[in-house]
Amino acid sequence: MAITIVALGGSLAEHSTSLAAVRIALEGASEAGAHTELYDVRQLDLPMYVPNTTAVPDAARAFCNSVYACDGMLWSSPLYHGTISGSFKNALDWLQLLGDRQPAYITDKVVGLISTAGGTQGLQAVNTMEFIVRALRGWAVPLVVPIPQSWRAFQQGQAPNESLAAQLRALGGEVARAADRFAGGRITSPDAQRVEATVEPVSDAEVRRAR
């Protein structure tokens, strides 16, 4: 079965280490046999998400459609002041457009997580993304790649440190393999879906369907 892995990465910076990192991870997914797509936060250039807006930019609609159709994702955000960047979070906020789909959001999609930091910490952004994956009803793979002092780790978009590059490719391959396993059948049971609709409903329509 051919699977598709969609990556979201980058920042508003012209030269983004988080984008460089996710490109390498996508190589690993491709080597594992997946089709890959990359969404660069800077090129997406999305306006701030406004709840219930009817003015949905084409870029947001295309991004959401790709996410909904894919089998797994790779997320890569820089660490800004202890958490993910605002532009990265805003791109994820646009996934609210998938709230009325059945199943909603990224239900049963596998997600691999990467963060790049200027200092010696990097895991805080990964922790934040894990919370978001669960809120969107996805599954984060246990392997994560936080990259401290990322300004040293990348040169002209490449990772001279082969150990780091191998870690990123391994993550991409792991996401592709897990997504392939998940694609064989639904992971979230109908009972679990009903509980989700009761505890954390997406909409009134989902509550009615759960009854």
Rosetta blueprint (number, residue, H / E / L):
1 M L
2 A L
3 I L
4 T E
5 I E
6 V E
7 A E
8 L E
9 G E
10 G L
11 S L
12 L L
13 A L
14 E L
15 H L
16 S L
17 T H
18 S H
19 L H
20 A H
21 A H
22 V H
23 R H
24 I H
25 A H
26 L H
27 E H
28 G H
29 A H
30 S H
31 E H
32 A L
33 G L
34 A L
35 H E
36 T E
37 E E
38 L E
39 Y E
40 D E
41 V H
42 R H
43 Q H
44 L H
45 D L
46 L L
47 P L
48 M L
49 Y L
50 V L
51 P L
52 N L
53 T L
54 T L
55 A L
56 V L
57 P L
58 D H
59 A H
60 A H
61 R H
62 A H
63 F H
64 C H
65 N H
66 S H
67 V H
68 Y H
69 A H
70 C L
71 D L
72 G E
73 M E
74 L E
75 W E
76 S E
77 S E
78 P E
79 L E
80 Y E
81 H L
82 G L
83 T E
84 I E
85 S L
86 G H
87 S H
88 F H
89 K H
90 N H
91 A H
92 L H
93 D H
94 W H
95 L H
96 Q H
97 L H
98 L H
99 G L
100 D L
101 R L
102 Q L
103 P L
104 A L
105 Y L
106 I L
107 T L
108 D L
109 K L
110 V E
111 V E
112 G E
113 L E
114 I E
115 S E
116 T E
117 A L
118 G L
119 G L
120 T L
121 Q L
122 G L
123 L H
124 Q H
125 A H
126 V H
127 N H
128 T H
129 M H
130 E H
131 F H
132 I H
133 V H
134 R H
135 A H
136 L L
137 R L
138 G L
139 W E
140 A E
141 V E
142 P E
143 L E
144 V E
145 V E
146 P E
147 I E
148 P L
149 Q L
150 S H
151 W H
152 R H
153 A H
154 F L
155 Q E
156 Q L
157 G L
158 Q E
159 A L
160 P L
161 N L
162 E H
163 S H
164 L H
165 A H
166 A H
167 Q H
168 L H
169 R H
170 A H
171 L H
172 G H
173 G H
174 E H
175 V H
176 A H
177 R H
178 A H
179 A H
180 D H
181 R H
182 F H
183 A L
184 G L
185 G L
186 R L
187 I L
188 T L
189 S L
190 P H
191 D H
192 A H
193 Q H
194 R H
195 V H
196 E H
197 A H
198 T H
199 V H
200 E L
201 P L
202 V L
203 S L
204 D H
205 A H
206 E H
207 V H
208 R H
209 R H
210 A H
211 R L
